[in-house]
Amino acid sequence: MNLKGAASYFARTKIDGWNGTSWDLDVARGTYETFDRFVSEREFGSKRRYILCNPDRSIPDTYKVVRLSGEVFLLGVRNNDMQGSVYSHLFLLHRAPLQADLMQYTKTASASGVAGAATKTKIGTYHCDIERMSYMNSREFDAMRFSEMQVLLPSDCPVTIDHELKVGSYFYEVEEVFPSSGFLACRTVRKR
């Protein structure tokens, strides 16, 4: 059985790749599959999917965000399916319906050399997804609780705990950054 031929035959969905500023059209072809493993009660099914590609027409490593069937996805881990040789590449996808501005505080010196007030500077814009994880108590007010959120970003995002993320009109303070299934997960707290 020619498994590579089967992977090629069923790989008909056009995949566009995000190059950081615009979409590169039809960079690969794949077969779009349902993700049926339970990662969490929220992430399986509608948010996570698979794309199966022929290795001869697979998604290039330069792309961390792809678009297919009208939806934008973060590109996660890749698994090579083998039987003697690689006959397909299986990619994990996570739906990314939002965009986040990566913000950094910068201080500018005045003409006299005295450091001025810190201002927020936008480093870049990245596709993302946000989910509420839990609540956390305020460090200053006993009765106040904040929403603790997880923001999922592409693996090439330069986010650290010194940054903030702006999604829509809200700012999210980054408290932790860790890799998760080929994505970058940020534990954040929404600022008031």
Order of alpha helices (4+ residues) and beta strands (2+ residues): alpha-beta-beta-beta-beta-beta-beta-beta-beta-beta-beta-beta-beta
